[in-house]
Structures are given as C-alpha cells and as structure tokens.
Amino acid sequence: MPKNAPEKSQPQPLIIEFNNNLFASTPSPVPRPSSLAVRPSHRKNYLCPMNRKVRVRFAPSPTGPLHMGGVRTALYNYLFAKQNNGDFILRIEDTDQNRFVPGAEEYIIEALKWSGIIPNEGVGFGDGPHAPYRQSERKNLYKQYADQLVKSGHAYYAFDESEALEQLRKDMEAKKQTFAYNAVTRVNLKNSLTISPAETEKLLAEDANYVIRLKVPADEDVHLTDIIRGDVKVHTSQMDDKVLFKSDGMPTYHLANVVDDYLMKITHVIRGEEWLPSAPLHVLLYRYLGWENVMPQFAHLPLLLKPDGNGKLSKRDGDRLGFPVFPLNWIDPETKELSSGYREKGYYPAAFVNMLSLLGWHPSDEQELFSMDELIKAFSLERVSKSGAKFDPEKTKWFNEQYLRQQDDSDLAANLKIAVKEKYHFADTDPRMQDSFLEHAVRLMKERIHFETGMLEIGSYLFEAPAELR
C-alpha cells in the first residue's frame, strides 16, 4: 500500500427518518449513523428549465458482473430520459484500477444490450460530444479542478503516511471510538493546513506522496432536495475530509463523478440508495467549484431486498435459494466460478425488464405487464418508493410465463424444432419435424411451462416412446 494511501473506512448503519418512521440500511461509509436527516416534503417539479435538455447517466464500475439492481438503475435512467426526450449515457467509472476485473466492462455493455436499455452515447454505444466516457481516459481533466479547490481554500494537501493513520485508527478503536480525518483531527495531522507553505512546496517539489482532501467546514448544515426522499440535511461535523485526488494522477470517485457530471451536462443523478451519504459531499463540491446553479437534481433509489425482506439482495442469496441475481452468466476470471444469469436460465429480456421496473416503482393503476414503450409513458420518479423492494423469484417466473403465452405459436414451434433436431437428430422429413405437428405440440404445452425449454422437458412423450416400451 502506498504510504499516503487514503484510510479505509467501514460501512456503518445509516438511520434515515421518513415521516417519523425509521428505515435502516447499510450504504456507503458515513462516520456516524445519526448524521443524515431526511424530512418529507411535497414533491416539486423536477424537470429541467426550458433551456436545458434532460441528460442522465448510468455510471457503473467494472469491478465484476452487473447486479440486477444495477440494471434497474440503468432502466430507471433510461425510462426517465426517453420520457422527457433526453439523453441516456453510459459512463465507465474505473478510477480505482486496483479493483478492475477483466471482462466486467464488456459484461455491462452486453447486459444492457440484451435488456434493450440502449444508451444514446457512451462506452460501447458510440461517442457523443463529451467523449471519452471511460474515466481512465479522462485522467488529464481532473487535476485542474483539484488545484482550483486547493487555491480557493476548499481543499488541502495531506502528506500523512498510511502507517501513521492506521495507528491512529487502532488507538481510537482501543477507546471504542471511530477515527475520521475531519475538521477536528486534521489540525494534528501532516497536511498543508498544519505545516508552512514553504514546507508544503518543498514536499511537492521532492515528489513526496500526497493526497488532496476536501476541507469540510466544521459547523454547517448541508441541504439538498432528493426527488424521491424529500429534504435531506447533514451537519458537517458528521462528515470527513474525503480524498479527492492522489499523487499518482488519479482522482477518486467523488471528484471524478462531480466533474464528469458537470462537463457532460448531466441534469439528473438517479442512483442507488447506497450513494445517499455521499450526496452532501457532492453538494459541497458543486458549491466550491462554482457550479451550484447547474447542479443536477438527485434521486436515490430504494434497495433491492432479499425475498424475506431482511437485507440487501446479494449473489449469495441467489446461490443459496436457486435464482439468478445477474442478467447474464458470469465466469469469475480468477476462480472460474460460474454465476447464473437470467438470459441463460431462459428468461425473455422483456419479462426481466418488466419485473425489474416494478421493484420500487408503482404504476398509478393495477397494471402489471408493460412493454418498454408503455413503461416509458407510465414511469414517474414521483411513484418510486423510499423503502426497499423485496425480490420475489416466483413472481419473476410468473412474468416469464405471461410473456411466453404472448408468443406466436409459429415462433415457439420454430424454436422447438431446433431443440428437437439437436436432441433427437430426426430427419427433416420425419412427421415430428413438421410445422403443423410442432405447433400442435406448442398449444398442448404453452400454458403449463415457465420457460421455452420446458416444452421439450414435459413434452418428451411426443417425440419418443416411454422407456418401458422401447
């Protein structure tokens, strides 16, 4: 680990108050659990002024397969953009090269294509006016903004060695306290706020390892309005001085995210609830960079929960209970472990998308089956719930059944013919390979199966004699 590596922080419970009810989650790190207060407010008009086109982005990191929760985030961004004649962008946020997983970026692109969630511009979908869309290729853009923050007094150089920070953390843990690099502790640490300007310049000239940290005020309330959750307030005493830039020339997520959203003219940031604790920090960055008047509106989506509602839906839950949590099959490049995907399990992409759309969003009536065009017309961020959405694997199968029954018999028969040919190697002249026979077989089985593959499984008697008669 580099000597100036930013300290690792552990996720801690976040308590968010909604109408005097407490909803607990485990989002991205936040120093103290009671720091974020969310107060309900009437929903305001969240569309852009007339002179700004709606522009949203899906910005995953290529650290592994895309979880179905990530696909839902992409879907909601896509629906919102299409409904408002806006643009939907795919941006790959790969500033943390240590966590990069080979094949993950290609997986994200293929998953979006299979789901029918097609960006207007972005990695794998064609360059637009704000290319490149891979953050590692935008590396030279970020330093000027980090320098601007230092120059304006809103950020500072920190030269602390990782060993010293780790010892501080252990000392605090021994006292049953949590260490945070913040307005209280920074005055006793090695940074440009505590050493002389001459010493700072000397260390920089010597290419000493450093990071640039945001200088969070000691005693302020930071406010933002979330489209889904209402008014959010956090006191800066509960925030830490996040690392924005490292001496290896790479920004951290926080700086790159805000700079790219500004440069790409993003108007709405629609992302998962786990990023809610980061939102006040991003508000400060917009303010300190002079971009507060074009700051995007935020909407933080609810978590996808396990079928029993206890905790966030994870890969382990799928492995344990026998359902996929990824859109496509994924083979871990190191362990070679296979994780199943909805595509390979036989789900229709339209059924998968329909199911995802209703995990958090509620239409204004009892309609459950939606085409993509119908979703674009009906979707509204105002009808997205604050509370987590329980995943129901049996309901997911039900959606696939409905879409299977909508298929033309002739199309299903054509697919069945391929499967029969592969399994039984019948001659093309065999009566069992004729379209009329296969369409009749489809009509017999269509109402009894979840997936097309089930036709050959339960209908084998149509193509071969029972074992005892052979």
C-alpha positions in Angstrom: 0.0 0.0 0.0 1.4 3.5 -0.8 2.5 5.4 2.2 -0.1 8.1 1.6 -2.9 5.8 0.8 -6.3 7.1 1.9 -7.6 5.4 5.0 -10.1 2.7 4.6 -13.5 3.3 6.3 -16.0 0.6 7.1 -19.7 0.9 6.2 -21.8 1.8 9.2 -25.5 1.8 9.7 -27.3 4.9 8.5 -30.6 5.9 10.1 -32.9 7.9 7.8 -36.1 9.4 9.2 -39.2 9.3 7.0 -42.4 10.8 8.5 -41.2 9.8 12.0 -40.6 6.2 10.8 -37.0 4.8 10.9 -35.7 2.9 7.9 -32.3 1.4 8.5 -29.9 0.5 5.7 -26.1 -0.1 5.2 -25.0 2.2 2.5 -21.5 3.6 1.6 -19.4 4.7 4.6 -20.5 7.5 6.8 -18.8 8.3 10.1 -21.7 8.5 12.4 -25.1 6.8 12.0 -27.3 9.7 13.1 -25.7 12.3 10.8 -28.2 12.3 7.9 -31.7 13.6 8.5 -34.3 13.3 5.8 -37.5 15.2 6.1 -40.6 14.6 3.9 -41.6 17.5 1.6 -44.0 18.0 -1.2 -42.7 16.7 -4.5 -41.6 19.6 -6.6 -41.4 19.9 -10.4 -38.1 18.1 -11.2 -37.9 18.7 -14.9 -35.3 21.0 -16.3 -35.7 24.6 -17.2 -36.7 25.2 -20.9 -33.1 25.8 -21.9 -31.6 22.5 -20.5 -32.1 19.2 -22.2 -32.6 16.2 -19.8 -29.4 14.2 -19.6 -28.9 11.2 -17.3 -26.1 8.7 -17.0 -25.5 5.2 -15.8 -22.0 5.0 -14.3 -21.0 1.6 -13.1 -17.5 0.5 -12.1 -16.0 -2.5 -13.9 -15.3 -4.5 -10.7 -17.4 -7.6 -11.5 -20.7 -8.7 -13.1 -23.5 -6.1 -13.2 -26.0 -6.9 -10.4 -29.7 -6.9 -11.3 -30.0 -3.8 -9.0 -27.6 -2.0 -11.3 -29.7 -3.0 -14.3 -32.7 -1.5 -12.6 -30.8 1.8 -12.0 -29.9 1.8 -15.7 -33.6 1.1 -16.6 -35.0 3.9 -14.5 -32.4 6.4 -16.0 -33.3 5.2 -19.5 -37.1 5.5 -18.9 -36.8 8.9 -17.5 -34.6 10.1 -20.4 -36.9 8.7 -23.1 -40.0 10.1 -21.4 -38.5 13.5 -21.5 -36.9 13.4 -24.9 -33.5 13.4 -23.2 -30.2 11.6 -23.5 -29.1 8.5 -21.6 -25.3 8.0 -21.3 -23.2 5.0 -20.3 -20.0 6.1 -18.4 -17.5 3.6 -17.0 -16.1 4.8 -13.7 -12.7 3.0 -13.5 -10.7 5.3 -11.4 -9.9 2.5 -8.9 -7.7 0.4 -11.0 -6.9 -2.0 -8.1 -10.5 -3.3 -8.3 -10.7 -3.6 -12.1 -11.9 -7.0 -13.2 -11.2 -8.2 -16.8 -14.3 -8.7 -18.8 -16.5 -6.6 -16.5 -16.9 -3.7 -18.9 -17.8 -6.0 -21.8 -20.3 -7.7 -19.5 -22.0 -4.4 -18.6 -22.4 -3.5 -22.3 -23.7 -6.9 -23.3 -26.2 -6.9 -20.4 -27.6 -3.5 -21.4 -28.0 -4.6 -25.0 -29.7 -7.9 -24.0 -32.1 -5.9 -21.8 -32.9 -3.4 -24.5 -31.6 -0.5 -22.4 -29.6 1.3 -25.1 -27.7 4.5 -24.3 -27.6 7.4 -26.8 -23.9 7.7 -26.2 -21.1 6.1 -24.1 -18.7 3.3 -23.9 -19.7 0.6 -26.4 -22.5 2.7 -27.9 -20.7 5.4 -29.9 -19.1 8.6 -29.0 -21.1 11.8 -28.4 -20.0 15.4 -27.8 -18.5 14.6 -24.4 -16.2 11.6 -25.2 -14.3 9.8 -23.9 -16.7 8.1 -21.5 -14.2 5.9 -19.7 -12.8 7.8 -16.7 -9.3 6.4 -17.0 -9.2 8.0 -20.4 -10.2 11.4 -18.9 -7.3 11.3 -16.4 -5.8 14.6 -17.5 -9.0 16.5 -16.9 -9.3 16.3 -13.1 -6.1 17.8 -11.7 -7.0 21.3 -12.7 -10.2 21.1 -10.6 -8.4 19.7 -7.6 -5.9 22.5 -7.9 -8.7 25.0 -8.1 -10.1 23.7 -4.9 -6.8 24.0 -3.2 -6.2 27.5 -4.5 -9.7 28.6 -3.2 -9.0 27.2 0.2 -11.6 24.4 -0.1 -9.1 21.6 -0.3 -5.6 20.9 1.0 -2.6 18.6 0.5 -2.2 15.8 3.1 1.2 14.0 3.5 0.3 11.5 6.2 1.8 8.1 5.9 -0.6 5.2 5.9 1.1 3.6 8.8 0.5 6.7 11.0 -3.1 6.8 10.0 -3.5 3.1 10.7 -2.0 3.5 14.2 -4.4 6.4 14.9 -7.3 4.2 13.9 -6.1 1.4 16.2 -5.7 3.8 19.0 -9.2 5.1 18.5 -10.6 1.6 18.3 -9.0 0.7 21.6 -11.0 3.6 23.1 -14.1 2.3 21.3 -14.1 5.3 19.0 -14.0 5.7 15.3 -11.2 7.6 13.6 -12.2 10.1 10.9 -10.0 12.6 9.0 -12.1 15.7 9.6 -12.2 19.2 11.0 -11.2 18.0 14.5 -8.4 15.7 13.6 -6.8 17.4 10.6 -5.2 20.1 12.9 -3.0 17.5 14.4 -2.0 15.7 11.2 0.6 16.3 8.5 -1.1 18.5 5.9 -0.8 21.9 4.3 -3.1 23.3 6.9 -0.6 22.5 9.7 2.8 22.9 8.0 4.2 26.1 6.5 3.7 27.0 2.8 7.4 26.6 2.3 7.4 23.1 3.7 4.4 22.2 1.6 6.2 23.5 -1.6 9.3 21.6 -0.6 7.5 18.3 -0.2 5.7 18.8 -3.5 9.0 19.7 -5.3 10.5 16.5 -3.8 7.6 14.4 -5.3 6.5 13.4 -1.9 3.5 11.2 -1.8 0.3 13.1 -1.1 -3.4 13.2 -1.5 -5.7 16.2 -1.9 -8.5 16.3 0.6 -11.7 18.3 0.7 -11.7 20.8 3.5 -15.2 20.2 5.0 -16.4 23.1 7.2 -16.5 22.4 10.9 -20.1 23.7 11.7 -22.5 23.9 8.8 -25.7 22.2 7.7 -25.6 20.9 4.1 -29.0 20.7 2.4 -30.3 19.0 -0.7 -33.6 18.0 -2.1 -34.0 14.4 -3.3 -36.8 13.8 -5.7 -37.7 10.5 -4.0 -36.8 11.2 -0.4 -37.5 14.9 0.1 -35.3 17.3 2.0 -32.0 15.9 3.2 -29.8 17.6 5.8 -26.4 16.6 7.2 -24.2 18.5 9.6 -20.6 18.8 8.5 -19.4 17.7 11.9 -20.5 14.3 10.8 -18.6 14.4 7.5 -15.0 13.6 6.9 -12.5 15.2 4.6 -12.7 12.8 1.7 -9.7 12.2 -0.6 -10.3 13.9 -4.0 -7.0 13.3 -5.8 -3.9 11.2 -5.4 -0.3 11.9 -6.3 -0.4 9.1 -8.9 -2.5 11.4 -11.0 -5.8 9.6 -10.5 -8.9 11.2 -9.0 -11.1 9.4 -6.5 -14.7 8.6 -7.3 -16.1 11.8 -5.6 -14.1 14.3 -7.7 -14.3 12.5 -11.0 -18.0 11.9 -10.6 -18.9 15.5 -10.0 -16.5 16.9 -12.7 -17.8 14.4 -15.3 -21.4 15.1 -14.5 -20.7 18.8 -14.9 -18.8 18.5 -18.1 -21.3 16.1 -19.6 -24.2 18.4 -18.7 -26.0 15.8 -16.5 -29.3 17.2 -15.3 -30.5 14.4 -13.0 -28.5 11.9 -11.0 -30.6 8.8 -10.5 -28.7 6.2 -8.5 -28.9 3.7 -5.7 -29.6 4.5 -2.0 -26.1 3.4 -1.1 -24.8 6.7 -2.5 -27.1 8.9 -0.4 -24.5 9.5 2.3 -22.1 10.9 -0.5 -24.7 13.4 -1.8 -23.9 16.2 0.8 -20.2 15.9 -0.1 -21.1 16.3 -3.8 -23.2 19.3 -3.0 -20.2 20.9 -1.4 -18.1 20.2 -4.4 -20.6 21.8 -6.7 -20.7 24.8 -4.5 -16.9 25.2 -4.1 -16.3 24.7 -7.9 -18.9 27.4 -8.7 -21.3 25.1 -10.3 -24.2 25.1 -7.8 -26.6 26.8 -10.3 -26.3 23.8 -12.7 -26.1 21.1 -10.0 -28.1 18.1 -11.1 -31.2 17.0 -9.2 -30.8 13.8 -7.2 -33.0 10.8 -6.9 -31.8 7.9 -4.7 -33.5 4.6 -5.5 -34.5 2.1 -2.8 -32.5 -1.1 -2.2 -33.5 -4.4 -3.7 -34.1 -6.7 -0.7 -33.9 -10.4 -0.1 -37.1 -12.4 -0.6 -37.7 -12.3 3.2 -37.0 -8.6 3.3 -34.1 -8.9 5.6 -31.2 -7.1 4.0 -29.9 -6.3 0.6 -30.2 -8.9 -2.2 -26.8 -10.4 -2.9 -25.1 -13.0 -5.0 -25.0 -15.4 -2.1 -28.8 -15.2 -1.8 -29.2 -16.3 -5.4 -26.7 -19.2 -4.9 -28.5 -20.3 -1.7 -32.0 -20.0 -3.0 -31.5 -21.0 -6.6 -32.3 -17.9 -8.6 -30.0 -15.6 -10.6 -29.1 -12.1 -9.5 -27.2 -11.2 -12.7 -28.7 -10.6 -16.1 -26.2 -12.9 -17.9 -24.0 -15.8 -16.9 -20.7 -14.7 -15.4 -17.5 -16.7 -15.0 -15.1 -15.3 -12.4 -11.8 -14.8 -14.3 -9.8 -15.9 -11.2 -11.8 -18.7 -9.6 -13.6 -19.8 -12.8 -16.8 -20.0 -10.6 -20.0 -19.7 -12.7 -22.8 -17.4 -11.6 -26.0 -18.0 -13.5 -27.8 -15.3 -15.4 -31.4 -14.7 -16.4 -30.7 -14.9 -20.1 -29.2 -18.4 -19.8 -32.0 -19.5 -17.5 -34.4 -18.9 -20.3 -36.0 -15.6 -19.3 -37.2 -13.2 -22.0 -35.4 -9.9 -21.8 -38.8 -8.1 -21.8 -40.0 -10.2 -18.9 -36.8 -9.5 -17.0 -37.2 -5.7 -17.6 -40.9 -5.7 -16.7 -40.1 -7.5 -13.4 -37.3 -5.0 -12.6 -39.4 -2.0 -13.4 -41.8 -2.9 -10.6 -39.2 -3.3 -7.9 -39.5 0.1 -6.4 -41.8 1.8 -8.9 -45.6 1.6 -8.6 -47.9 2.4 -11.5 -51.0 4.5 -10.9 -53.3 1.5 -11.5 -53.1 -2.3 -11.1 -51.4 -3.0 -14.5 -48.5 -5.4 -14.2 -47.5 -6.2 -17.8 -45.7 -3.4 -19.6 -43.9 -3.2 -22.9 -40.9 -0.9 -23.0 -42.9 1.8 -24.8 -45.6 1.5 -22.1 -43.0 1.8 -19.4 -41.6 5.0 -21.0 -45.1 6.5 -21.0 -46.1 5.4 -17.4 -42.9 5.8 -15.5 -42.5 8.5 -12.9 -39.9 9.2 -10.2 -42.7 10.5 -8.1 -44.1 7.0 -7.8 -40.8 5.4 -6.8 -40.9 4.2 -3.1 -38.4 5.3 -0.4 -38.5 1.8 1.2 -36.7 -1.3 -0.1 -38.3 -3.6 -2.6 -38.5 -7.3 -1.8 -37.5 -9.6 -4.7 -39.9 -12.4 -5.4 -38.3 -15.2 -7.5 -41.7 -16.9 -8.1 -43.2 -13.7 -9.3 -40.3 -13.4 -11.7 -41.2 -16.8 -13.2 -44.8 -15.6 -13.4 -43.7 -12.7 -15.6 -41.8 -15.0 -17.9 -44.9 -17.3 -18.2 -47.0 -14.3 -19.3 -44.5 -13.3 -22.0 -44.2 -16.9 -23.1 -48.0 -17.1 -23.6 -47.9 -14.0 -25.7 -45.5 -15.6 -28.2 -46.9 -16.7 -31.6 -47.3 -20.5 -31.8 -45.3 -20.5 -35.0 -42.3 -18.7 -33.4 -42.3 -21.1 -30.5 -42.6 -24.1 -32.9 -39.6 -22.8 -34.8 -37.5 -22.7 -31.6 -38.9 -26.2 -30.6 -37.8 -27.6 -34.0 -34.2 -26.5 -33.3 -34.3 -28.1 -29.9 -35.8 -31.4 -31.2 -33.3 -31.6 -34.0 -30.4 -31.1 -31.6 -31.7 -33.8 -29.2 -33.2 -36.4 -31.4 -31.5 -35.9 -34.8 -34.7 -36.6 -36.7 -34.7 -36.3 -40.4 -36.3 -33.2 -41.9 -39.0 -35.5 -43.4 -39.9 -37.0 -40.1 -43.6 -36.2 -39.2 -42.4 -35.0 -35.8 -40.4 -32.2 -37.5 -43.3 -30.8 -39.5 -44.6 -27.3 -38.6 -48.2 -28.5 -38.1 -47.1 -31.2 -35.6 -44.8 -28.8 -33.7 -47.4 -26.0 -33.5 -49.9 -28.5 -32.1 -47.3 -29.6 -29.5 -46.8 -25.9 -28.5 -50.5 -25.4 -28.0 -50.6 -28.5 -25.7 -47.7 -27.3 -23.5 -47.8 -23.5 -23.7 -50.0 -23.0 -20.6 -48.0 -25.4 -18.4 -44.4 -24.1 -18.5 -42.3 -21.2 -17.2 -39.7 -21.3 -20.0 -39.5 -22.4 -23.6 -37.0 -25.2 -22.6 -39.9 -26.7 -20.6 -41.6 -27.7 -23.8 -39.1 -30.4 -24.5 -38.9 -31.5 -20.9 -42.6 -32.1 -20.3 -43.4 -32.9 -23.9 -40.8 -35.6 -24.5 -43.6 -38.2 -24.8 -44.5 -36.5 -28.1 -41.1 -37.3 -29.6 -40.0 -40.6 -28.1 -41.7 -43.7 -26.7 -41.7 -44.3 -22.9 -38.6 -46.2 -21.8 -40.6 -49.3 -20.9 -41.9 -49.6 -24.5 -38.6 -49.2 -26.2 
